[in-house]
Amino acid sequence: MSESEFVRLVGEKVRLIRKARGMTQERLSELSGLSEKYLSDTERGICNISLESLEKIMKALKVRPHELFLYADHAEADKQELIEQFVPLLADRDLHEIRFLLKVVQEFVDTFESSDKKSL
């Protein structure tokens, strides 16, 4: 893995974790004390981040070092990111709405499973 690829992967992981936490770059900037431009460049892998800045980001995101360096298959990371995007969507909903949405999703999943069994 080249140095630039490593820098890109670290930036990508920062972005995934930030988004999974429902956090904007602006909020991460406030919590870390780093500029939004620096964070944007870091996430795009065009900035060779210092260890000091990386520590500030990890503290702001509340992640441990090993979490930042775990690289799953991109498809699995994308899947996890999409799943984690549901949390902020549900956070402002009342209990009745959440139960309704869960029921709709469950019926949708059941329909897929049913059609999968028929195709076997």
The first five atom37 places (N, CA, C, CB, O) and aatype in JSON, in Angstrom:
{
  "aatype": [12, 15, 6, 15, 6, 13, 19, 1, 10, 19, 7, 6, 11, 19, 1, 10, 9, 1, 11, 0, 1, 7, 12, 16, 5, 6, 1, 10, 15, 6, 10, 15, 7, 10, 15, 6, 11, 18, 10, 15, 3, 16, 6, 1, 7, 9, 4, 2, 9, 15, 10, 6, 15, 10, 6, 11, 9, 12, 11, 0, 10, 11, 19, 1, 14, 8, 6, 10, 13, 10, 18, 0, 3, 8, 0, 6, 0, 3, 11, 5, 6, 10, 9, 6, 5, 13, 19, 14, 10, 10, 0, 3, 1, 3, 10, 8, 6, 9, 1, 13, 10, 10, 11, 19, 19, 5, 6, 13, 19, 3, 16, 13, 6, 15, 15, 3, 11, 11, 15, 10],
  "atom_mask": [
    [1, 1, 1, 1, 1],
    [1, 1, 1, 1, 1],
    [1, 1, 1, 1, 1],
    [1, 1, 1, 1, 1],
    [1, 1, 1, 1, 1],
    [1, 1, 1, 1, 1],
    [1, 1, 1, 1, 1],
    [1, 1, 1, 1, 1],
    [1, 1, 1, 1, 1],
    [1, 1, 1, 1, 1],
    [1, 1, 1, 0, 1],
    [1, 1, 1, 1, 1],
    [1, 1, 1, 1, 1],
    [1, 1, 1, 1, 1],
    [1, 1, 1, 1, 1],
    [1, 1, 1, 1, 1],
    [1, 1, 1, 1, 1],
    [1, 1, 1, 1, 1],
    [1, 1, 1, 1, 1],
    [1, 1, 1, 1, 1],
    [1, 1, 1, 1, 1],
    [1, 1, 1, 0, 1],
    [1, 1, 1, 1, 1],
    [1, 1, 1, 1, 1],
    [1, 1, 1, 1, 1],
    [1, 1, 1, 1, 1],
    [1, 1, 1, 1, 1],
    [1, 1, 1, 1, 1],
    [1, 1, 1, 1, 1],
    [1, 1, 1, 1, 1],
    [1, 1, 1, 1, 1],
    [1, 1, 1, 1, 1],
    [1, 1, 1, 0, 1],
    [1, 1, 1, 1, 1],
    [1, 1, 1, 1, 1],
    [1, 1, 1, 1, 1],
    [1, 1, 1, 1, 1],
    [1, 1, 1, 1, 1],
    [1, 1, 1, 1, 1],
    [1, 1, 1, 1, 1],
    [1, 1, 1, 1, 1],
    [1, 1, 1, 1, 1],
    [1, 1, 1, 1, 1],
    [1, 1, 1, 1, 1],
    [1, 1, 1, 0, 1],
    [1, 1, 1, 1, 1],
    [1, 1, 1, 1, 1],
    [1, 1, 1, 1, 1],
    [1, 1, 1, 1, 1],
    [1, 1, 1, 1, 1],
    [1, 1, 1, 1, 1],
    [1, 1, 1, 1, 1],
    [1, 1, 1, 1, 1],
    [1, 1, 1, 1, 1],
    [1, 1, 1, 1, 1],
    [1, 1, 1, 1, 1],
    [1, 1, 1, 1, 1],
    [1, 1, 1, 1, 1],
    [1, 1, 1, 1, 1],
    [1, 1, 1, 1, 1],
    [1, 1, 1, 1, 1],
    [1, 1, 1, 1, 1],
    [1, 1, 1, 1, 1],
    [1, 1, 1, 1, 1],
    [1, 1, 1, 1, 1],
    [1, 1, 1, 1, 1],
    [1, 1, 1, 1, 1],
    [1, 1, 1, 1, 1],
    [1, 1, 1, 1, 1],
    [1, 1, 1, 1, 1],
    [1, 1, 1, 1, 1],
    [1, 1, 1, 1, 1],
    [1, 1, 1, 1, 1],
    [1, 1, 1, 1, 1],
    [1, 1, 1, 1, 1],
    [1, 1, 1, 1, 1],
    [1, 1, 1, 1, 1],
    [1, 1, 1, 1, 1],
    [1, 1, 1, 1, 1],
    [1, 1, 1, 1, 1],
    [1, 1, 1, 1, 1],
    [1, 1, 1, 1, 1],
    [1, 1, 1, 1, 1],
    [1, 1, 1, 1, 1],
    [1, 1, 1, 1, 1],
    [1, 1, 1, 1, 1],
    [1, 1, 1, 1, 1],
    [1, 1, 1, 1, 1],
    [1, 1, 1, 1, 1],
    [1, 1, 1, 1, 1],
    [1, 1, 1, 1, 1],
    [1, 1, 1, 1, 1],
    [1, 1, 1, 1, 1],
    [1, 1, 1, 1, 1],
    [1, 1, 1, 1, 1],
    [1, 1, 1, 1, 1],
    [1, 1, 1, 1, 1],
    [1, 1, 1, 1, 1],
    [1, 1, 1, 1, 1],
    [1, 1, 1, 1, 1],
    [1, 1, 1, 1, 1],
    [1, 1, 1, 1, 1],
    [1, 1, 1, 1, 1],
    [1, 1, 1, 1, 1],
    [1, 1, 1, 1, 1],
    [1, 1, 1, 1, 1],
    [1, 1, 1, 1, 1],
    [1, 1, 1, 1, 1],
    [1, 1, 1, 1, 1],
    [1, 1, 1, 1, 1],
    [1, 1, 1, 1, 1],
    [1, 1, 1, 1, 1],
    [1, 1, 1, 1, 1],
    [1, 1, 1, 1, 1],
    [1, 1, 1, 1, 1],
    [1, 1, 1, 1, 1],
    [1, 1, 1, 1, 1],
    [1, 1, 1, 1, 1],
    [1, 1, 1, 1, 1],
    [1, 1, 1, 1, 1]
  ],
  "atom_positions": [
    [[0.86, -1.18, 0.0], [0.0, 0.0, 0.0], [0.9, 1.23, 0.0], [-0.97, 0.0, 1.23], [1.78, 1.37, 0.85]],
    [[0.67, 2.1, -0.94], [1.48, 3.31, -1.01], [1.07, 4.28, 0.09], [1.34, 3.98, -2.4], [-0.01, 4.17, 0.66]],
    [[1.95, 5.24, 0.37], [1.66, 6.24, 1.4], [0.39, 7.01, 1.06], [2.84, 7.21, 1.57], [-0.45, 7.24, 1.93]],
    [[0.25, 7.41, -0.19], [-0.92, 8.2, -0.55], [-2.2, 7.37, -0.42], [-0.78, 8.72, -1.98], [-3.25, 7.91, -0.06]],
    [[-2.13, 6.08, -0.71], [-3.3, 5.22, -0.54], [-3.65, 5.1, 0.94], [-3.06, 3.82, -1.15], [-4.83, 5.1, 1.31]],
    [[-2.65, 5.0, 1.78], [-2.89, 4.93, 3.23], [-3.55, 6.21, 3.73], [-1.56, 4.7, 3.99], [-4.5, 6.16, 4.51]],
    [[-3.06, 7.36, 3.28], [-3.63, 8.65, 3.66], [-5.1, 8.71, 3.2], [-2.81, 9.83, 3.05], [-5.96, 9.19, 3.93]],
    [[-5.36, 8.23, 1.99], [-6.72, 8.22, 1.46], [-7.63, 7.31, 2.28], [-6.72, 7.77, 0.0], [-8.76, 7.67, 2.58]],
    [[-7.13, 6.14, 2.66], [-7.92, 5.2, 3.45], [-8.23, 5.75, 4.84], [-7.19, 3.87, 3.58], [-9.34, 5.57, 5.35]],
    [[-7.26, 6.42, 5.46], [-7.5, 7.02, 6.77], [-8.56, 8.11, 6.64], [-6.18, 7.61, 7.36], [-9.48, 8.18, 7.47]],
    [[-8.45, 8.94, 5.63], [-9.44, 10.0, 5.42], [-10.83, 9.44, 5.16], [0.0, 0.0, 0.0], [-11.83, 9.96, 5.66]],
    [[-10.87, 8.38, 4.38], [-12.15, 7.73, 4.08], [-12.78, 7.17, 5.35], [-11.95, 6.6, 3.05], [-13.99, 7.28, 5.56]],
    [[-11.95, 6.59, 6.2], [-12.45, 6.02, 7.46], [-12.96, 7.13, 8.38], [-11.35, 5.2, 8.16], [-13.99, 6.95, 9.04]],
    [[-12.26, 8.25, 8.45], [-12.71, 9.39, 9.25], [-14.09, 9.83, 8.76], [-11.69, 10.57, 9.17], [-14.99, 10.07, 9.57]],
    [[-14.25, 9.95, 7.44], [-15.53, 10.37, 6.86], [-16.64, 9.37, 7.21], [-15.41, 10.51, 5.33], [-17.73, 9.77, 7.61]],
    [[-16.36, 8.07, 7.07], [-17.37, 7.05, 7.38], [-17.81, 7.12, 8.84], [-16.82, 5.66, 7.07], [-19.0, 7.05, 9.14]],
    [[-16.85, 7.26, 9.73], [-17.18, 7.33, 11.16], [-17.95, 8.6, 11.47], [-15.9, 7.25, 12.02], [-18.93, 8.57, 12.22]],
    [[-17.51, 9.72, 10.9], [-18.19, 10.99, 11.13], [-19.64, 10.91, 10.68], [-17.47, 12.13, 10.41], [-20.55, 11.3, 11.41]],
    [[-19.85, 10.4, 9.48], [-21.21, 10.29, 8.95], [-22.05, 9.3, 9.76], [-21.18, 9.87, 7.48], [-23.23, 9.52, 10.0]],
    [[-21.42, 8.22, 10.17], [-22.14, 7.23, 10.98], [-22.6, 7.82, 12.31], [-21.26, 6.0, 11.23], [-23.6, 7.4, 12.88]],
    [[-21.86, 8.81, 12.79], [-22.22, 9.48, 14.04], [-23.23, 10.6, 13.8], [-20.97, 10.04, 14.72], [-23.67, 11.27, 14.73]],
    [[-23.6, 10.79, 12.52], [-24.55, 11.85, 12.18], [-23.96, 13.23, 12.38], [0.0, 0.0, 0.0], [-24.68, 14.18, 12.69]],
    [[-22.66, 13.33, 12.19], [-21.95, 14.57, 12.48], [-21.54, 15.26, 11.17], [-20.7, 14.3, 13.35], [-21.11, 14.61, 10.23]],
    [[-21.68, 16.56, 11.13], [-21.22, 17.34, 9.99], [-19.74, 17.67, 10.15], [-22.06, 18.64, 9.83], [-19.18, 17.55, 11.24]],
    [[-19.11, 18.08, 9.05], [-17.72, 18.53, 9.16], [-17.64, 19.77, 10.04], [-17.13, 18.83, 7.75], [-16.66, 19.97, 10.76]],
    [[-18.66, 20.59, 9.98], [-18.69, 21.79, 10.83], [-18.65, 21.4, 12.31], [-19.95, 22.63, 10.52], [-17.92, 22.0, 13.09]],
    [[-19.46, 20.41, 12.68], [-19.5, 19.97, 14.09], [-18.17, 19.33, 14.48], [-20.67, 18.98, 14.32], [-17.67, 19.56, 15.58]],
    [[-17.61, 18.51, 13.6], [-16.32, 17.9, 13.88], [-15.25, 18.97, 14.04], [-15.93, 16.9, 12.77], [-14.35, 18.84, 14.88]],
    [[-15.34, 20.01, 13.26], [-14.41, 21.14, 13.37], [-14.51, 21.78, 14.75], [-14.68, 22.18, 12.26], [-13.5, 22.06, 15.39]],
    [[-15.74, 22.01, 15.19], [-15.95, 22.61, 16.51], [-15.37, 21.73, 17.62], [-17.45, 22.84, 16.75], [-14.71, 22.23, 18.54]],
    [[-15.63, 20.43, 17.54], [-15.19, 19.51, 18.59], [-13.69, 19.25, 18.58], [-15.93, 18.2, 18.46], [-13.08, 19.03, 19.63]],
    [[-13.1, 19.26, 17.4], [-11.67, 18.93, 17.29], [-10.76, 20.15, 17.33], [-11.43, 18.18, 16.01], [-9.57, 20.03, 17.64]],
    [[-11.31, 21.33, 17.02], [-10.48, 22.52, 16.94], [-9.72, 22.63, 15.63], [0.0, 0.0, 0.0], [-8.83, 23.46, 15.5]],
    [[-10.07, 21.79, 14.66], [-9.43, 21.82, 13.35], [-10.36, 22.5, 12.36], [-9.06, 20.39, 12.87], [-11.58, 22.45, 12.52]],
    [[-9.8, 23.13, 11.33], [-10.64, 23.85, 10.37], [-11.43, 22.87, 9.51], [-9.79, 24.77, 9.48], [-11.02, 21.73, 9.31]],
    [[-12.57, 23.34, 9.02], [-13.38, 22.53, 8.12], [-12.61, 22.19, 6.85], [-14.69, 23.26, 7.76], [-12.71, 21.07, 6.34]],
    [[-11.84, 23.13, 6.35], [-11.03, 22.9, 5.14], [-10.03, 21.77, 5.38], [-10.27, 24.19, 4.71], [-9.87, 20.89, 4.54]],
    [[-9.36, 21.8, 6.54], [-8.39, 20.75, 6.88], [-9.1, 19.4, 6.97], [-7.68, 21.08, 8.21], [-8.58, 18.4, 6.47]],
    [[-10.27, 19.38, 7.6], [-11.02, 18.12, 7.73], [-11.47, 17.62, 6.37], [-12.24, 18.31, 8.65], [-11.41, 16.42, 6.09]],
    [[-11.92, 18.52, 5.51], [-12.34, 18.15, 4.17], [-11.17, 17.55, 3.39], [-12.91, 19.36, 3.42], [-11.31, 16.51, 2.75]],
    [[-10.03, 18.21, 3.46], [-8.83, 17.72, 2.77], [-8.4, 16.37, 3.34], [-7.68, 18.74, 2.89], [-7.96, 15.49, 2.59]],
    [[-8.52, 16.2, 4.64], [-8.17, 14.94, 5.28], [-9.08, 13.83, 4.78], [-8.26, 15.06, 6.82], [-8.61, 12.75, 4.41]],
    [[-10.38, 14.08, 4.78], [-11.34, 13.07, 4.36], [-11.19, 12.69, 2.89], [-12.75, 13.55, 4.61], [-11.48, 11.56, 2.51]],
    [[-10.74, 13.61, 2.08], [-10.52, 13.33, 0.66], [-9.14, 12.72, 0.4], [-10.68, 14.61, -0.16], [-8.83, 12.36, -0.73]],
    [[-8.32, 12.61, 1.44], [-7.02, 11.99, 1.31], [-5.98, 12.85, 0.62], [0.0, 0.0, 0.0], [-4.99, 12.33, 0.09]],
    [[-6.2, 14.16, 0.62], [-5.22, 15.04, -0.04], [-4.37, 15.8, 0.98], [-5.93, 16.04, -0.96], [-3.57, 16.66, 0.61]],
    [[-4.55, 15.46, 2.24], [-3.81, 16.13, 3.31], [-3.09, 15.06, 4.12], [-4.75, 16.99, 4.21], [-3.72, 14.13, 4.62]],
    [[-1.8, 15.18, 4.27], [-1.03, 14.24, 5.07], [-1.2, 14.62, 6.54], [0.48, 14.22, 4.65], [-0.45, 15.44, 7.06]],
    [[-2.18, 14.04, 7.18], [-2.58, 14.41, 8.53], [-1.49, 14.1, 9.56], [-3.86, 13.68, 8.91], [-0.81, 13.07, 9.48]],
    [[-1.32, 14.99, 10.51], [-0.35, 14.76, 11.58], [-0.98, 13.85, 12.65], [0.12, 16.11, 12.21], [-2.2, 13.74, 12.74]],
    [[-0.15, 13.22, 13.43], [-0.65, 12.38, 14.51], [-1.41, 13.2, 15.54], [0.51, 11.63, 15.18], [-2.4, 12.73, 16.12]],
    [[-0.96, 14.42, 15.78], [-1.64, 15.3, 16.73], [-3.06, 15.62, 16.25], [-0.83, 16.62, 16.93], [-4.01, 15.59, 17.03]],
    [[-3.19, 15.93, 14.97], [-4.52, 16.22, 14.41], [-5.39, 14.97, 14.4], [-4.4, 16.78, 12.98], [-6.59, 15.03, 14.68]],
    [[-4.79, 13.84, 14.08], [-5.53, 12.58, 14.09], [-6.06, 12.27, 15.49], [-4.64, 11.42, 13.59], [-7.19, 11.79, 15.64]],
    [[-5.26, 12.55, 16.49], [-5.7, 12.35, 17.88], [-6.89, 13.26, 18.21], [-4.53, 12.62, 18.86], [-7.84, 12.82, 18.87]],
    [[-6.85, 14.5, 17.75], [-7.97, 15.42, 18.0], [-9.25, 14.92, 17.34], [-7.62, 16.84, 17.47], [-10.33, 14.99, 17.92]],
    [[-9.11, 14.41, 16.12], [-10.27, 13.88, 15.41], [-10.83, 12.65, 16.13], [-9.89, 13.52, 13.95], [-12.04, 12.51, 16.3]],
    [[-9.94, 11.76, 16.55], [-10.38, 10.55, 17.25], [-11.1, 10.89, 18.55], [-9.19, 9.63, 17.54], [-12.1, 10.27, 18.88]],
    [[-10.59, 11.87, 19.27], [-11.26, 12.28, 20.51], [-12.63, 12.87, 20.22], [-10.4, 13.3, 21.28], [-13.6, 12.59, 20.92]],
    [[-12.71, 13.7, 19.18], [-13.98, 14.33, 18.81], [-15.0, 13.29, 18.35], [-13.76, 15.37, 17.71], [-16.19, 13.41, 18.63]],
    [[-14.53, 12.26, 17.65], [-15.41, 11.21, 17.16], [-15.64, 10.11, 18.2], [-14.84, 10.6, 15.9], [-16.49, 9.23, 18.02]],
    [[-14.86, 10.17, 19.28], [-14.93, 9.16, 20.35], [-14.65, 7.76, 19.81], [-16.31, 9.2, 21.03], [-15.42, 6.82, 20.02]],
    [[-13.52, 7.65, 19.11], [-13.07, 6.36, 18.61], [-11.69, 6.05, 19.16], [-13.07, 6.33, 17.06], [-10.9, 6.96, 19.44]],
    [[-11.42, 4.79, 19.3], [-10.09, 4.34, 19.73], [-9.23, 4.11, 18.49], [-10.18, 3.05, 20.6], [-9.76, 3.86, 17.41]],
    [[-7.92, 4.18, 18.65], [-7.04, 4.05, 17.48], [-7.3, 2.82, 16.62], [-5.62, 4.03, 17.93], [-7.32, 2.92, 15.39]],
    [[-7.51, 1.68, 17.23], [-7.7, 0.47, 16.42], [-8.96, 0.55, 15.57], [-7.76, -0.76, 17.32], [-9.01, -0.04, 14.49]],
    [[-9.99, 1.27, 16.02], [-11.22, 1.4, 15.24], [-10.97, 2.18, 13.96], [-12.32, 2.07, 16.06], [-11.59, 1.92, 12.93]],
    [[-10.08, 3.12, 14.03], [-9.77, 3.95, 12.88], [-9.01, 3.17, 11.81], [-8.97, 5.17, 13.31], [-9.1, 3.5, 10.63]],
    [[-8.29, 2.15, 12.21], [-7.45, 1.42, 11.28], [-7.99, 0.06, 10.89], [-6.1, 1.26, 11.85], [-7.3, -0.72, 10.24]],
    [[-9.23, -0.22, 11.27], [-9.88, -1.45, 10.81], [-10.5, -1.15, 9.45], [-10.96, -1.95, 11.84], [-11.35, -0.27, 9.33]],
    [[-10.09, -1.88, 8.46], [-10.62, -1.68, 7.11], [-11.39, -2.91, 6.69], [-9.5, -1.36, 6.11], [-10.8, -3.97, 6.46]],
    [[-12.68, -2.77, 6.59], [-13.52, -3.84, 6.09], [-13.56, -3.72, 4.57], [-14.95, -3.78, 6.7], [-13.14, -2.73, 3.99]],
    [[-14.07, -4.73, 3.97], [-14.35, -4.7, 2.55], [-15.19, -3.46, 2.27], [-15.08, -6.01, 2.08], [-16.07, -3.12, 3.07]],
    [[-14.94, -2.78, 1.17], [-15.67, -1.54, 0.87], [-17.17, -1.75, 0.83], [-15.21, -0.97, -0.47], [-17.93, -0.9, 1.3]],
    [[-17.62, -2.88, 0.28], [-19.06, -3.14, 0.23], [-19.61, -3.25, 1.64], [-19.36, -4.43, -0.56], [-20.7, -2.73, 1.92]],
    [[-18.88, -3.9, 2.52], [-19.34, -4.04, 3.91], [-19.33, -2.68, 4.61], [-18.45, -5.05, 4.69], [-20.24, -2.38, 5.39]],
    [[-18.33, -1.87, 4.35], [-18.28, -0.53, 4.94], [-19.44, 0.32, 4.43], [-16.92, 0.16, 4.62], [-20.06, 1.05, 5.2]],
    [[-19.73, 0.22, 3.13], [-20.86, 0.96, 2.57], [-22.17, 0.5, 3.21], [-20.92, 0.78, 1.05], [-23.03, 1.32, 3.54]],
    [[-22.3, -0.8, 3.38], [-23.51, -1.35, 4.01], [-23.66, -0.81, 5.42], [-23.46, -2.89, 4.03], [-24.74, -0.37, 5.81]],
    [[-22.57, -0.84, 6.18], [-22.62, -0.35, 7.56], [-22.95, 1.14, 7.61], [-21.28, -0.61, 8.26], [-23.72, 1.58, 8.46]],
    [[-22.37, 1.9, 6.7], [-22.65, 3.34, 6.65], [-24.13, 3.59, 6.39], [-21.79, 4.02, 5.57], [-24.75, 4.44, 7.02]],
    [[-24.7, 2.84, 5.45], [-26.12, 3.0, 5.14], [-27.0, 2.63, 6.32], [-26.49, 2.16, 3.92], [-27.99, 3.31, 6.61]],
    [[-26.65, 1.54, 6.99], [-27.43, 1.13, 8.16], [-27.38, 2.2, 9.24], [-26.89, -0.21, 8.72], [-28.4, 2.52, 9.86]],
    [[-26.19, 2.75, 9.46], [-26.03, 3.76, 10.51], [-26.72, 5.08, 10.17], [-24.56, 4.0, 10.77], [-26.96, 5.89, 11.06]],
    [[-27.03, 5.3, 8.91], [-27.75, 6.51, 8.53], [-29.22, 6.46, 8.95], [-27.65, 6.72, 7.02], [-29.89, 7.49, 8.96]],
    [[-29.71, 5.28, 9.3], [-31.09, 5.18, 9.77], [-31.27, 5.8, 11.16], [-31.52, 3.72, 9.8], [-32.34, 6.34, 11.45]],
    [[-30.27, 5.73, 11.99], [-30.4, 6.21, 13.37], [-30.8, 7.69, 13.44], [-29.09, 6.01, 14.11], [-31.78, 8.01, 14.11]],
    [[-30.09, 8.59, 12.76], [-30.52, 10.0, 12.83], [-31.91, 10.22, 12.24], [-29.52, 10.88, 12.1], [-32.64, 11.11, 12.69]],
    [[-32.29, 9.41, 11.24], [-33.62, 9.55, 10.66], [-34.72, 9.2, 11.65], [-33.74, 8.67, 9.43], [-35.8, 9.79, 11.64]],
    [[-34.42, 8.24, 12.51], [-35.42, 7.79, 13.48], [-35.41, 8.59, 14.78], [-35.2, 6.34, 13.8], [-36.4, 8.6, 15.51]],
    [[-34.32, 9.25, 15.06], [-34.14, 9.92, 16.35], [-35.23, 10.95, 16.66], [-32.8, 10.58, 16.39], [-35.61, 11.11, 17.82]],
    [[-35.71, 11.65, 15.65], [-36.71, 12.7, 15.88], [-38.15, 12.22, 15.74], [-36.47, 13.83, 14.92], [-39.08, 13.01, 15.83]],
    [[-38.33, 10.93, 15.51], [-39.67, 10.37, 15.34], [-40.23, 9.92, 16.68], [-39.64, 9.19, 14.36], [-39.49, 9.55, 17.59]],
    [[-41.55, 9.96, 16.8], [-42.16, 9.46, 18.04], [-42.27, 7.94, 17.97], [-43.57, 10.1, 18.26], [-42.05, 7.33, 16.92]],
    [[-42.6, 7.34, 19.08], [-42.63, 5.88, 19.2], [-43.59, 5.25, 18.2], [-43.02, 5.48, 20.62], [-43.28, 4.21, 17.62]],
    [[-44.74, 5.86, 18.01], [-45.73, 5.34, 17.06], [-45.16, 5.29, 15.64], [-47.01, 6.21, 17.09], [-45.33, 4.29, 14.94]],
    [[-44.49, 6.35, 15.22], [-43.9, 6.4, 13.89], [-42.79, 5.36, 13.72], [-43.35, 7.8, 13.61], [-42.69, 4.72, 12.68]],
    [[-41.98, 5.19, 14.75], [-40.89, 4.21, 14.69], [-41.46, 2.8, 14.56], [-39.99, 4.31, 15.93], [-40.98, 2.0, 13.76]],
    [[-42.49, 2.5, 15.34], [-43.12, 1.16, 15.25], [-43.7, 0.94, 13.85], [-44.24, 1.01, 16.32], [-43.57, -0.14, 13.29]],
    [[-44.34, 1.97, 13.31], [-44.9, 1.87, 11.97], [-43.81, 1.6, 10.94], [-45.67, 3.15, 11.61], [-43.95, 0.71, 10.1]],
    [[-42.72, 2.36, 11.0], [-41.61, 2.19, 10.07], [-40.98, 0.81, 10.2], [-40.55, 3.27, 10.29], [-40.63, 0.18, 9.2]],
    [[-40.84, 0.33, 11.43], [-40.3, -1.01, 11.65], [-41.19, -2.06, 11.0], [-40.14, -1.29, 13.16], [-40.69, -3.0, 10.38]],
    [[-42.49, -1.9, 11.15], [-43.44, -2.84, 10.55], [-43.32, -2.82, 9.02], [-44.89, -2.49, 10.98], [-43.32, -3.88, 8.39]],
    [[-43.23, -1.63, 8.44], [-43.09, -1.52, 6.98], [-41.81, -2.2, 6.52], [-43.1, -0.03, 6.55], [-41.82, -2.95, 5.55]],
    [[-40.72, -1.94, 7.2], [-39.44, -2.53, 6.84], [-39.51, -4.05, 6.99], [-38.28, -1.95, 7.71], [-39.03, -4.79, 6.13]],
    [[-40.11, -4.53, 8.08], [-40.22, -5.98, 8.29], [-41.05, -6.63, 7.18], [-40.86, -6.27, 9.67], [-40.69, -7.7, 6.69]],
    [[-42.14, -6.01, 6.79], [-42.95, -6.55, 5.7], [-42.17, -6.56, 4.39], [-44.25, -5.73, 5.54], [-42.29, -7.49, 3.59]],
    [[-41.38, -5.54, 4.17], [-40.54, -5.46, 2.98], [-39.52, -6.6, 2.98], [-39.83, -4.08, 2.91], [-39.33, -7.27, 1.96]],
    [[-38.87, -6.81, 4.11], [-37.88, -7.89, 4.24], [-38.55, -9.24, 4.05], [-37.17, -7.82, 5.62], [-38.02, -10.11, 3.36]],
    [[-39.7, -9.43, 4.66], [-40.43, -10.69, 4.53], [-40.78, -10.98, 3.06], [-41.72, -10.67, 5.38], [-40.72, -12.12, 2.61]],
    [[-41.14, -9.92, 2.33], [-41.45, -10.08, 0.91], [-40.23, -10.55, 0.14], [-41.97, -8.76, 0.32], [-40.33, -11.43, -0.71]],
    [[-39.06, -9.96, 0.42], [-37.82, -10.4, -0.23], [-37.51, -11.85, 0.12], [-36.65, -9.5, 0.18], [-37.19, -12.65, -0.76]],
    [[-37.62, -12.19, 1.39], [-37.3, -13.57, 1.81], [-38.26, -14.56, 1.17], [-37.37, -13.69, 3.34], [-37.85, -15.65, 0.77]],
    [[-39.51, -14.18, 1.07], [-40.52, -15.04, 0.45], [-40.2, -15.27, -1.03], [-41.91, -14.43, 0.6], [-40.29, -16.4, -1.52]],
    [[-39.82, -14.2, -1.73], [-39.5, -14.35, -3.15], [-38.2, -15.13, -3.35], [-39.4, -12.98, -3.81], [-38.05, -15.84, -4.34]],
    [[-37.25, -15.01, -2.41], [-36.01, -15.79, -2.48], [-36.3, -17.27, -2.34], [-35.02, -15.34, -1.4], [-35.72, -18.08, -3.05]],
    [[-37.2, -17.64, -1.43], [-37.55, -19.06, -1.2], [-38.26, -19.63, -2.41], [-38.43, -19.21, 0.06], [-38.07, -20.8, -2.75]],
    [[-39.09, -18.83, -3.07], [-39.81, -19.31, -4.26], [-38.86, -19.57, -5.41], [-40.87, -18.29, -4.69], [-39.09, -20.47, -6.22]],
    [[-37.78, -18.79, -5.49], [-36.84, -18.96, -6.6], [-35.93, -20.17, -6.4], [-36.01, -17.72, -6.76], [-35.28, -20.61, -7.35]],
    [[-35.88, -20.71, -5.18], [-35.06, -21.89, -4.93], [-35.78, -23.07, -5.45], [-34.73, -22.08, -3.44], [-35.28, -24.19, -5.36]]
  ]
}
